[in-house]
């Protein structure tokens, strides 16, 4: 806008300046109305962000759980391996201890039997006769036999000869052999039916079963 100073003679020609009326400013904050379409878009974006946040939280939880389980397995694996070895060693040790105990029991029983039989032989001259009868029953029909025994048992063994075969079997006393000796020589070979030999055979058979 331009303005100038009028002389006193022209003041009556001056027009008063009229300014447009400006209303009072509204009280409080200015409310800007957002179109309804913008509201829907904003709500959709918020919901999408919340959904993504939930998915990321779930994935993070699942990944953390899997990592924790993997770490736990890695830490427990050596412990489990040591435990398995300990169990296997314990089972093996128990089996070995049981086997040794059984072998010791067999040896002890045979030792007791050996002593009992030798004591029986020392007081009873007929104790070897029963062993001789069993041995003679198992022999084949050879032409002749020669039976080696201790002189103390020659009479009882002779009395145990099978009926009708006394001419085929000759009892040969040997003072140098043990009291429980009973060795039978045949044409097919030699049969050792001595007390100690039979106990040794029993011991080997039981030991083979226990091994």
Secondary structure, DSSP 4 states (H G I P E B T S, - for coil): ----PPPGGGGGGPPPP-PPP-PPPPSSPPP-PPPHHHHHHHHHHHHHHHHHHHHHHHHHHHHHHHHHHHHHHHHHHHHHHHHHHHHHHHHHHHHHHHHHHHHHHHHHHHHHHHHHHHHHHHH-TTTTHHHHHHHHHT----S-EEEEE-GGGHHHHHHTSPTT-TTTEEEEE-TTS-TT-EEEE-SS-EEE--HHHHHHHHHHHHHHHH-
